[in-house]
Amino acid sequence: MYPVSDRFLPRLAESHNPATQVQLFRTDGSVVTIEHTGGSVPVDRGQAIRRTCTVTTADVSLIPRAPDDELATYGARLRIARGVEYGDGSRELVPLGVFRLDSVDGDPTDGPVTLQGKSLEACVADDKLTEPYKATGTVVGAATALIQRSLPDADVISLIDDAPIGARTFDIEADPWAGVQEIVAAAGAECYTNADGVFVIAALPDPEATPAVWEVAAGERGVYVSGSRAMSSDGVRNGWLARGENTEENVPPVSYLAVDADPNSPTYWNGPYGRRPDFYSSSTLITVNACAQAANLKLAAGKAPNASGDFSSLPNPALECGDVIRVIHPDGSRELHQVQSFTVPLDAGGDFPIATISAKEDG
């Protein structure tokens, strides 16, 4: 969860006015604070571009008309935040992301105007390779180089132990962002931009060992609005075989099979669920340990949708994908869920849907 003050989360359950801010950073250096009437910021760990945004405003001057306006708009960025106002006149804002402005449209006379954007992963993904690209060295070094190929001033932070990779040559037309994800998988990690627009290399938190950061409770002074619980085997995999072979560096084949080895798990490899493996291969994997890291990363994602939940609560803009939350239903039953996606509204009455994975009972 994004760091907030001690009084922020309790304030969410109280009657309060939300505070929102949308800033447009034009390419000519000017900054415009947009008076907006609505919009939303969806955040989804399952998407290559984790954050997107839509902003609506009555300001028709934002529609580019002259060539200079177009030059200042193409390549512009949006910074969006939401928070709370306190009763003492102060307020606390939490960033929701930095976005490349992709479109501006609306009635040039009467409005409204709609702005749409994608987080900065899109800048890397759209910069397709026009010549072969060779990634070498270590996970963090190679991923950072591929990101900064498109965004030289990008900030990249790593929360993992670095590891060597096998040389990997990406072909012409390849998606560099998919390449970044392939590289970091060798260390059991994923890469994304956070709410500050910083690229982060990190492993998905283990829900078994991660404390809950927020309580979504029904009842008085709770933030729970509605919820459902689901189980499904669609797309669920309880084993992943990761393989690597690097002929370019004359590294012999290596592999590792990661399986759900918990006899108490509904997707236990040797249980009634049966064996449902999937496969992953990359020349970046040159050791058994690297294969194990990649296989366990894929396994965690592959078996997680087995138990999931969809909830609606009062909005919490500080939430992050991967956070573990405690859900207390109206009947008093308690569960721990790991956040997969949510949508933060930019208006006062907006809904706040949360989709989760890896649901389990909370003793």
Buried (B, 14 or more C-beta within 10 A) or exposed (E): BBEBEEEBBEBBBEEBEBBBBBBBBBEEEEEBEBEBBBBBBBBBBEBBBBBBBBBBBBBBEBBBEEEEBEBBBBEBBBBBBBBBBBEEEEBBBBBBBBBBBBEBEBEEEEBBBBBBBBBBBBBBBBBEBEEEBEBBBBBBBBBBBBBBBBBEEBBBEBEBEEBBBBBBEBEEEBBBBEBBBBBBBBBBBBBBBBBBBBBBBBBBBEBEEBEBBBBBBBEEEBBBBEBEBEEEBEEBBBBBBBBBBBEEEEBEEBBBBBBBEBEEBBBBBEBEBEEBBBBBBBBBBBBEBBBBBBBBBBBBBBBBBBBBBBBBBBBBBBBBBBBBBBBBBEEEEBBBBBBBBBBBBBBEEBEBBBBBBBBEEBE
